[in-house]
Amino acid sequence: MSDKKFNFWQKWLTYSNVLVVIIGLLVSFAGNSFLFDVHNSKTADIYFAEKGLNAEALAFKNWMFGIIGGTIVGFHILMIFISEFAFKKKEKWAYFAMWTGMISWFCIDSSLSIHYGAIHNVYLINLPGFVMVCLPLIFTRKAF
């Protein structure tokens, strides 16, 4: 792999994680905005179809979005630092650490989402995020 191609994918990796950090901040602080209408609507249909999303349930959802968003931000800031330092230097551990983090998140989050009937979380959130962050890992494999 040429240095130019590697640099392209390394920057993709960094910037895709920056985008996910922004999404995490939006989840935490704008989880009830129009940006999350589809996700919120599908979640309400699954868990609150009979009674609707009352004030207590909305407060709980907002708290959960807050801590989930914070976790997203922290995880992806760590990914940015790995990408900009160890990954850029082609340190093998960085490549495997990123794969391990992404696969463990994706498998746990997606399997629990499916188990609890929230498949919309898998196709609206998990799959796009996984593909976006893992594409550079796929295309830089030979460099490690």
Short mmCIF file of the C-alpha atoms (twelve columns), coordinates in Angstrom:
data_MODEL
# 
_entry.id   MODEL 
# 
loop_
_atom_site.group_PDB 
_atom_site.id 
_atom_site.type_symbol 
_atom_site.label_atom_id 
_atom_site.label_alt_id 
_atom_site.label_comp_id 
_atom_site.label_asym_id 
_atom_site.label_seq_id 
_atom_site.Cartn_x 
_atom_site.Cartn_y 
_atom_site.Cartn_z 
_atom_site.pdbx_PDB_model_num 
ATOM 1   C CA . MET A 1   0.000   0.000  0.000  1 
ATOM 2   C CA . SER A 2   1.356   3.387  -0.960 1 
ATOM 3   C CA . ASP A 3   1.892   6.035  1.689  1 
ATOM 4   C CA . LYS A 4   -0.637  8.254  -0.080 1 
ATOM 5   C CA . LYS A 5   -3.380  5.604  0.137  1 
ATOM 6   C CA . PHE A 6   -2.511  4.794  3.738  1 
ATOM 7   C CA . ASN A 7   -2.621  8.489  4.669  1 
ATOM 8   C CA . PHE A 8   -6.021  8.844  2.987  1 
ATOM 9   C CA . TRP A 9   -7.491  5.959  5.005  1 
ATOM 10  C CA . GLN A 10  -5.798  7.059  8.213  1 
ATOM 11  C CA . LYS A 11  -7.344  10.526 7.864  1 
ATOM 12  C CA . TRP A 12  -10.702 8.936  6.991  1 
ATOM 13  C CA . LEU A 13  -10.408 6.970  10.229 1 
ATOM 14  C CA . THR A 14  -9.670  10.099 12.241 1 
ATOM 15  C CA . TYR A 15  -12.387 12.220 10.646 1 
ATOM 16  C CA . SER A 16  -15.027 9.498  10.823 1 
ATOM 17  C CA . ASN A 17  -14.346 9.269  14.554 1 
ATOM 18  C CA . VAL A 18  -14.574 13.069 14.818 1 
ATOM 19  C CA . LEU A 19  -18.001 12.812 13.165 1 
ATOM 20  C CA . VAL A 20  -19.060 10.140 15.655 1 
ATOM 21  C CA . VAL A 21  -17.906 12.385 18.531 1 
ATOM 22  C CA . ILE A 22  -20.180 15.114 17.165 1 
ATOM 23  C CA . ILE A 23  -23.033 12.606 16.918 1 
ATOM 24  C CA . GLY A 24  -22.357 11.537 20.520 1 
ATOM 25  C CA . LEU A 25  -22.604 15.155 21.643 1 
ATOM 26  C CA . LEU A 26  -25.872 15.507 19.731 1 
ATOM 27  C CA . VAL A 27  -27.199 12.317 21.331 1 
ATOM 28  C CA . SER A 28  -26.368 13.742 24.767 1 
ATOM 29  C CA . PHE A 29  -27.605 17.277 24.286 1 
ATOM 30  C CA . ALA A 30  -30.083 17.171 21.393 1 
ATOM 31  C CA . GLY A 31  -31.562 13.691 21.689 1 
ATOM 32  C CA . ASN A 32  -35.106 15.029 21.391 1 
ATOM 33  C CA . SER A 33  -34.416 17.148 18.311 1 
ATOM 34  C CA . PHE A 34  -35.609 16.449 14.781 1 
ATOM 35  C CA . LEU A 35  -32.266 14.743 14.136 1 
ATOM 36  C CA . PHE A 36  -33.421 11.750 16.157 1 
ATOM 37  C CA . ASP A 37  -37.129 11.765 15.252 1 
ATOM 38  C CA . VAL A 38  -37.041 8.406  13.453 1 
ATOM 39  C CA . HIS A 39  -35.043 6.683  16.189 1 
ATOM 40  C CA . ASN A 40  -37.167 8.196  18.969 1 
ATOM 41  C CA . SER A 41  -40.411 7.367  17.178 1 
ATOM 42  C CA . LYS A 42  -39.452 3.735  16.609 1 
ATOM 43  C CA . THR A 43  -38.252 3.410  20.207 1 
ATOM 44  C CA . ALA A 44  -41.515 4.879  21.522 1 
ATOM 45  C CA . ASP A 45  -43.531 2.523  19.297 1 
ATOM 46  C CA . ILE A 46  -41.686 -0.513 20.661 1 
ATOM 47  C CA . TYR A 47  -41.585 0.335  24.363 1 
ATOM 48  C CA . PHE A 48  -44.376 2.847  24.943 1 
ATOM 49  C CA . ALA A 49  -47.001 2.075  22.292 1 
ATOM 50  C CA . GLU A 50  -49.883 1.626  24.727 1 
ATOM 51  C CA . LYS A 51  -49.341 4.518  27.136 1 
ATOM 52  C CA . GLY A 52  -47.132 6.841  25.137 1 
ATOM 53  C CA . LEU A 53  -43.936 8.421  26.344 1 
ATOM 54  C CA . ASN A 54  -44.949 10.087 29.618 1 
ATOM 55  C CA . ALA A 55  -42.820 12.650 31.472 1 
ATOM 56  C CA . GLU A 56  -41.069 10.044 33.632 1 
ATOM 57  C CA . ALA A 57  -40.245 7.819  30.669 1 
ATOM 58  C CA . LEU A 58  -38.988 10.837 28.696 1 
ATOM 59  C CA . ALA A 59  -36.774 11.875 31.612 1 
ATOM 60  C CA . PHE A 60  -35.374 8.330  31.777 1 
ATOM 61  C CA . LYS A 61  -34.770 8.295  28.015 1 
ATOM 62  C CA . ASN A 62  -33.021 11.670 28.200 1 
ATOM 63  C CA . TRP A 63  -30.784 10.437 31.009 1 
ATOM 64  C CA . MET A 64  -29.946 7.267  29.055 1 
ATOM 65  C CA . PHE A 65  -29.187 9.281  25.920 1 
ATOM 66  C CA . GLY A 66  -26.968 11.533 28.012 1 
ATOM 67  C CA . ILE A 67  -24.804 8.747  29.341 1 
ATOM 68  C CA . ILE A 68  -24.824 6.831  26.058 1 
ATOM 69  C CA . GLY A 69  -23.739 9.983  24.224 1 
ATOM 70  C CA . GLY A 70  -20.994 10.566 26.774 1 
ATOM 71  C CA . THR A 71  -19.750 7.014  26.298 1 
ATOM 72  C CA . ILE A 72  -19.776 7.458  22.519 1 
ATOM 73  C CA . VAL A 73  -17.762 10.669 22.853 1 
ATOM 74  C CA . GLY A 74  -15.172 9.111  25.164 1 
ATOM 75  C CA . PHE A 75  -14.716 5.953  23.099 1 
ATOM 76  C CA . HIS A 76  -14.292 7.840  19.836 1 
ATOM 77  C CA . ILE A 77  -11.939 10.460 21.274 1 
ATOM 78  C CA . LEU A 78  -9.750  7.523  22.283 1 
ATOM 79  C CA . MET A 79  -10.051 6.178  18.721 1 
ATOM 80  C CA . ILE A 80  -8.966  9.588  17.364 1 
ATOM 81  C CA . PHE A 81  -5.850  9.595  19.531 1 
ATOM 82  C CA . ILE A 82  -4.987  6.041  18.481 1 
ATOM 83  C CA . SER A 83  -5.524  6.958  14.818 1 
ATOM 84  C CA . GLU A 84  -3.439  10.121 14.997 1 
ATOM 85  C CA . PHE A 85  -0.523  8.599  16.870 1 
ATOM 86  C CA . ALA A 86  -0.072  4.814  16.975 1 
ATOM 87  C CA . PHE A 87  -2.132  3.897  13.893 1 
ATOM 88  C CA . LYS A 88  -0.404  6.592  11.825 1 
ATOM 89  C CA . LYS A 89  2.943   5.031  12.815 1 
ATOM 90  C CA . LYS A 90  1.535   1.635  11.734 1 
ATOM 91  C CA . GLU A 91  1.866   0.150  15.189 1 
ATOM 92  C CA . LYS A 92  0.201   -3.246 15.000 1 
ATOM 93  C CA . TRP A 93  -1.437  -3.017 18.429 1 
ATOM 94  C CA . ALA A 94  -3.374  0.086  17.322 1 
ATOM 95  C CA . TYR A 95  -4.887  -1.746 14.375 1 
ATOM 96  C CA . PHE A 96  -6.009  -4.663 16.528 1 
ATOM 97  C CA . ALA A 97  -7.195  -2.419 19.373 1 
ATOM 98  C CA . MET A 98  -9.467  -0.512 16.998 1 
ATOM 99  C CA . TRP A 99  -10.922 -3.714 15.553 1 
ATOM 100 C CA . THR A 100 -11.417 -5.163 19.036 1 
ATOM 101 C CA . GLY A 101 -13.180 -2.043 20.273 1 
ATOM 102 C CA . MET A 102 -15.450 -1.761 17.245 1 
ATOM 103 C CA . ILE A 103 -16.349 -5.461 17.068 1 
ATOM 104 C CA . SER A 104 -17.058 -5.727 20.793 1 
ATOM 105 C CA . TRP A 105 -19.260 -2.615 20.716 1 
ATOM 106 C CA . PHE A 106 -21.081 -3.699 17.564 1 
ATOM 107 C CA . CYS A 107 -21.757 -7.272 18.692 1 
ATOM 108 C CA . ILE A 108 -22.920 -6.375 22.195 1 
ATOM 109 C CA . ASP A 109 -24.995 -3.359 21.190 1 
ATOM 110 C CA . SER A 110 -26.541 -5.008 18.133 1 
ATOM 111 C CA . SER A 111 -27.349 -8.335 19.789 1 
ATOM 112 C CA . LEU A 112 -29.031 -6.577 22.731 1 
ATOM 113 C CA . SER A 113 -30.890 -4.257 20.366 1 
ATOM 114 C CA . ILE A 114 -32.205 -7.252 18.414 1 
ATOM 115 C CA . HIS A 115 -33.009 -9.197 21.587 1 
ATOM 116 C CA . TYR A 116 -35.102 -6.323 22.938 1 
ATOM 117 C CA . GLY A 117 -36.839 -5.652 19.623 1 
ATOM 118 C CA . ALA A 118 -35.011 -2.439 18.763 1 
ATOM 119 C CA . ILE A 119 -33.639 -3.558 15.406 1 
ATOM 120 C CA . HIS A 120 -33.971 0.033  14.207 1 
ATOM 121 C CA . ASN A 121 -30.957 0.854  16.390 1 
ATOM 122 C CA . VAL A 122 -28.905 -1.660 14.414 1 
ATOM 123 C CA . TYR A 123 -29.718 -0.296 10.961 1 
ATOM 124 C CA . LEU A 124 -30.013 3.407  11.864 1 
ATOM 125 C CA . ILE A 125 -27.009 3.701  14.187 1 
ATOM 126 C CA . ASN A 126 -24.809 0.621  14.468 1 
ATOM 127 C CA . LEU A 127 -24.341 -0.487 10.856 1 
ATOM 128 C CA . PRO A 128 -23.584 2.968  9.417  1 
ATOM 129 C CA . GLY A 129 -21.155 3.749  12.249 1 
ATOM 130 C CA . PHE A 130 -19.463 0.372  12.038 1 
ATOM 131 C CA . VAL A 131 -18.997 0.569  8.267  1 
ATOM 132 C CA . MET A 132 -17.795 4.176  8.350  1 
ATOM 133 C CA . VAL A 133 -15.138 3.525  11.007 1 
ATOM 134 C CA . CYS A 134 -14.120 0.045  9.841  1 
ATOM 135 C CA . LEU A 135 -13.651 0.790  6.123  1 
ATOM 136 C CA . PRO A 136 -10.184 2.267  6.748  1 
ATOM 137 C CA . LEU A 137 -9.304  -0.752 8.875  1 
ATOM 138 C CA . ILE A 138 -10.237 -3.052 6.013  1 
ATOM 139 C CA . PHE A 139 -8.305  -1.048 3.408  1 
ATOM 140 C CA . THR A 140 -5.154  -0.648 5.527  1 
ATOM 141 C CA . ARG A 141 -4.900  -4.274 6.648  1 
ATOM 142 C CA . LYS A 142 -1.828  -5.014 4.531  1 
ATOM 143 C CA . ALA A 143 0.058   -2.073 6.051  1 
ATOM 144 C CA . PHE A 144 0.033   -3.867 9.404  1 
# 
